[in-house]
Amino acid sequence: MIESDLFDFTNPETFNNVQKWLQEIERYACETVHKLLVGNKCDLVSERKVSSDDAREFADQLNLVFLETSAKDSTNVEEAFSKMARSIKEKLED
């Protein structure tokens, strides 16, 4: 199973809700779930309310992969899917 927690860099409330979403994942998903933290709208630099450092620190604390993306200009969108696919493949090969 794959879970991606997505927050909006321009909306701190979405970042604040990530912990709650992770708790829901832990409650309802199998323990082998693959998780990825995605910060979207990285293209809106002047509107950013959540820093990359804060998001990366949060992800590091929870041992999550973190990516900054932009759906608008496709920054790292394909990379997010590729990272999850590689993670699943590596897990299956163990």
N, C-alpha and C positions, 0 to 999 in steps of 0.2 A: 504494500500500500504506500502511496505517496501523498504527502501533505505539504502544502506550501502556504506559509503565513505571509500575507501580503499587507504591507502598510503603505500609506501615502506620505511621502516626505513633506508635503505641504499641509498635512493635517495631523497634528500631534496626538489627537484622540485615537486615531487608528493605530499609532505606535503604542500608546498606552494600553490598548486592548489586546496586543499580541500575547501577553502573559495569560490572559483569560482564554484566548483561542488555543494556546498550547495546552492548557489544563483540559479543555474539551477533547483535544486530540488524545491526550494521555488517558482520559476516561473512556473514550469510545473506540479508539483505533487499536489494532493489534500492536504488540510491543516491538515488532520489527518494522514499524512504519518509518519511512524515510522523510526527514523534515528539512525544509529549506526556508530561510527567512529572506523575503524579497522586499526591498524598498523601491517603490515605483515613483515615477515622475521626477527622476534625477535630472531631467532636462530643465526643470523649472527652478534653476539655481537661485534666482532673486526672491522666489516665494517659499523657499525651503524653511521649515520650522523644526525639523528633526535633523540633527547632524549625522554625518557618516560615522564619526567617531563614537557617538552614543549607540547607534545601531550596531556597529561592529563589536563594541564592548559587550552589549547585551547578547549578541549571537555567540561570542566567545565564551561567555559565562555559562551558556547552555549547550555549548559544543555543537552549534548549528552552523551550517554553511550560510554565508550572507552574500547577497548580490544586489547591486543597485541597477535598476532597470528603467527604461522609458518605453511604454507601449506606443507613445506617439512617434518616436523616431527609431524604435526597435533596438535600442541599446540593451545588450545582454539578454534579450528575451530568448533567443535560441540557446544561449549559454546556460540559462536557468534549466531548460529542459535537458540539455546535454549533461549537466552536472548530476541531475537526478538519475538519468539513465546510467551514467557511469557508476554512481553510488549503488544502484540496484544490481548492476552487473557484477561489481566487486563483491557484494554481499552474497550473491548466488555462487560465486566461485570459491568462497571460503569453505 
